[in-house]
Every structure is written in C-alpha cells, then in structure tokens.
Amino acid sequence: MKREEICWKKACAVCIVKTMAKAGHFPRRETKKEAWFLSPFRRETQASFKVSKIKNLWFDHGSGFGGNTLDLVVRLYDCRLTDALDFLSNILPSFSFQPQPFEPPKNDGFIIKSTLPIWHYGLKAYLNERSITLETANKYCKEVHYSRKGNHYFGIGLRNDSGGWELRNRYYKSSSSPKDITYFSNGCMQLVVTEGLFDFLTVTNFRHENMSFLILNSLSFLKRAMKFNERFKHIELYLDNDKAGNEATEWLIQNHRGCIDKSYLYKDINEMWKRRNGR
C-alpha cells in the first residue's frame, strides 16, 4: 500500500471530537454515540454540528455538508489537503479513535484553561498572514485556551503587567481582566511604545536590538505609561496613524522631550510590514 494511502487512512481515523477540542470547540451535548457542537463555520445559538462517535464522521446540518476528520481540517483552516495531513500527523501520537468525555463548563465567567507555546496550525497560519515569525511570537506570547460564558476559545495571548491577557486570532480580538499595559525591559535607555499586540510584534522585526518595549493595550493607559517613559531618554512612538493615535502621540511628545513620532512611516504598521514581505 502506498505511503500516501496510509497517511490518509491514519488521518481519517483521528478522533473528530478531540480534533474539534484542539480547535477550541467543545460539545454542547453528547451521548455515548454522538456529540453536538455549535457550528465552527458560522454563528449560531442551537448546536447543529453533529459528530458520530461510532463512525467518526461529522455533519453540519445548517450547511448541509460533512465528512471525515481530514475534510474537517481542510474546511476549518481553509488549507490544502497536504497541509491538513501535516497538521493531523503532528497530533496522531496523542489522539485515538476513542474519545474521552468532556465536562461542561461550571462557570460562565472568563476562565483561562491553559497556556502553552504557540503550536496550533490555525494560529501559525494567522501569524504567517501577518508576516510575524513563530520565533518572534513565542518569545513574547503564548497560545491561550479559555472559556467565557460556557463557550471555549483559543488565541495568541500577550500577558499584561497585572496578569490579564490580550487575545487575538484570525476572527476576533478579546481580553481578560484586569486590563493593563505590558512592559518588557531590556535594561537599556531606549524605549519603543506601541498601541497593540500586533503593532508590537511587527516593530520587533526591525527595532529589537538594545530596546525595551511598552505596549499600551489601550490608549486609556496613556497617563499610566508616563511613569515608564520618565526612565528613558529616547522613546520611539509607533502608535496608530489615525485621529486617536495622533492625539496620543502629540500628548506624549508634549509631556516628554525624548519622544519621537514614527507614525509618518506607515498608515497601518502591520499592513506596511506585510507589503514589505510580499503579503
């Protein structure tokens, strides 16, 4: 039997319930024979995505299509068949056909379930779309799995100085309490200030040597940032090039003579970086 056929058969045997869990989707109800999920392909309030545990097949009643584990990965990540095989081959050792039951969440609030180095295929693909290397992202961020009001999510997480998280994936922005700034000190007298997570990750690609970093995470923390700014003689501002960002930049320059506005280099800093890298 050909190697490709063996890979295909093994990939299709990977448990769909656990594949969904790795993508951040958990059953709303389940029995020994089947599990029902909210569809991962659209917003809905009634679970219409059915998984047969016996046959290890899925069917999305709201869309009218279904298939095996390989079909699911291709649709979930909008990827090629070879990419789906690579994704499933990475999890084959830890996945089996027999699923383990998942306990329903007991708290409707925000709960961090786990944090780990970024490995999920979808998050890697998202970083690639934004022209951010996995090495850079893993240096400062984590893959965060969490629940909120009974729903399960995952994303790239940047921890702030008060222990909360700024969370991003391809589809949404989120954050946990408490909100605060994020400060990375490298023991030098030069500081880079950015507004958000991907602004920061973008800037680290070309301003990383002998620099400390301050991510505001919200312009409402502008005044709080001043206690950090006062420690530095040289501060580069890479805030958003829009009305709010320009006003914040002007305020910082007025209150610290060492601030230098860098927003003339871009309209959107990540878009600029993607164009430079052919995205």
Steps between C-alpha positions, in 0.01 A plus 500: 500500500629845413627732772248770405212253547629401842526867604150567374350206692680594821393863464135401452519285814595790726216567743279784373384597851859555608590671173218746573634546853844588366329765288327640809154347445332284764171302502184675614351156561616144445416134551701182458416499128510866395602855588338829398695825456427857403613516139861616465413647160245764603329661799207311649328450836368145445755224445455361147843345449474126564786254551440125487741346751435153361580585136734794581318719246352849527207679339412868518121509472493878456720484191414155368853366471719266703776243475793343683776652715707601200204679340443684828857630526497617137180699561597629845829650383420551132820314415627253243470124551875467551491770771213318673699176494797680653278647771346164590833318486627727776222391735467132407713373792275669759164436334302176482172402342333455842403845631506596866195678642524874553356655814275801437633829635387578855565872487355751255781749562837532329721202587853439374517127428861471386798693366772340288745586222324582174461179299143499363488487121237774479702740716817428305315570176365826647850613602622418151222714350616790718868440405596425860742214557410223741833557676412864567147420620616222734761729652232731640164323471319177584227290349213554745194277529214646701126491555250783525130456580522130427668539160857391433755704308871522433735763370842662508537656844716785627502525879481846656671623814195427717457140383225555242525395136465669161369228268492483121423255226393534138136566591486717810673714762443435867655566840470390859494701820684675644596721207842663513809590300772247413861595561812313386822643641835422342698718738574771242420869465290470184128421495250409227133575570224328300124492536414133448626143485565471125646851482752382760577170327545687172742757643716229660590385148700815431548671842617234741865560590561691825135600528241464774131479406179645642167380357212723609227243422262797519546875452321544833828398665691788346556687824591179682774448243670825599657343811688268262578771245674712761771234535609538137681771309408365155143383424372394158121520456337253259137578578214463253501758222142614555332781693516332841853375447622838376348678798666252737832547323471878528421475872803279565730731305374801696564322829837341422767672294664167411200370301532457123196441277554210256146483362601695187646169377163328461122522489468162671830360622416133454359563152822680415704206629291248304546695176873511563493121529282449192174427686 
